[in-house]
Amino acid sequence: MAALPAKLRVFVKQLVQLSLVNGRVSSEQVAGVLEYLEKNPPSRPQLVLGYYRDLIAAELAKGEARIEHAGPVSADSIAAIAAAMSRRYGRPVEAVTQPNPTLLGGLRVRVADDVFESSISGQLAALSASC
């Protein structure tokens, strides 16, 4: 994909800010932004829309704690993880669970680009790397 000129990057970042309500992506706001772009096409619209999509996806990932687990996890534990991540990041974080038997045991929690690892397979990999 070709590079987006600096002015257009700033423009897209402003569009992303318009898409947020109380720090979270609003589908109504996104629809309004897309409607505006349809009526007022920017230069290089495919690049603008691609960059906008990527930034919106990144914003959505910030509000989700993906909890990978090897075995059963209680609803109380999931709620506690969501609450802890919300406190850590200073914004609401919703927990989404995903079974992952390759972890062998424990959990892996991802919020955007951050990964919190407490799985047996992660510990074994770290031990293997240190030898």
PyMOL commands that set and color helices and strands:
alter all, ss='L'
color gray80, all
select helices_A, chain A and resi 6-18+27-39+45-62+75-89+101-103+120-130
alter helices_A, ss='H'
color red, helices_A
select strands_A, chain A and resi 20-21+24-25+64-69+94-99+106-111+114-119
alter strands_A, ss='S'
color yellow, strands_A
deselect
rebuild
show_as cartoon
